[in-house]
Amino acid sequence: MKFTDTIVSKQGRYSVGIEEESGRHYVSIPVSNGIVDYEEYNKIGRDSYDLFRSNRLFPFQSALIRS
């Protein structure tokens, strides 16, 4: 899997992009459980991806609900 971020929001603590092999869109968020830090990747639909691209301030939760 090759994840390519197209939008990064330091303020919102997320990134949005495309997984190159499948062409699927994703949103990733940092996760820390006290033992390890990692990125969690969640699939989003094309409509949600387009909303992120057109307005970087679009609320994170709303995009996930609409996908």
N, C-alpha and C positions, 0 to 999 in steps of 0.2 A: 504494500500500500504506500502511495506517495501522496501526502497531503500538501496542498499548495494554498497558503493563506492569501486571500485577495483583499480582505478588510481586517484590520486589527484595531480594537478599541481598548486602549490602556485604561481609560476611565471606566468602561463597562466590564473590563476584565474578560473579554471574549475575543475570538477571532472567527471569521467566516471564510469559507473557501470551497475548493473542489478537490475531491479525491481523484487523482489523475487516471488511474487504471479503470475505475468504474464510471467516472463522470458524475458521480453523486455529489450533492452539495452537503456541507456540514457546518455546524457551529461547534467550536471547542471552548472549553472552560478549564481553568486551572483547578486542581483538586489537591487537598492536603489532608491526610488522615493521621498525622502525627508520626508516622513511620516513614512514609514515602510521599513525594510530591510528583504529580503526573498530570497530563492533559486528558480530559475526557472528551471524546468526539461523539456528536449526536447528528444523525441524519436529519436534514430539513428538505422541504420541497423547493422546487424552482421558484414558486411564488414568494416564499419567505426569503430565499436568497436574493431575489430581485428587490424586495422591500429593503433589505439591508443595504444593497448597493445604491438604491435611490435616496436613502435617508439613514445615515450612520447612527442617528440618535434613536432609531426605532427600538422600542422596548424589547429586550431579550425574551421575556416570557411570552409576549404576544406572538412573536415569530414562531416559537415552538408550538404554540397552540394551533396556529393556522396551517402548519405543515401536514 
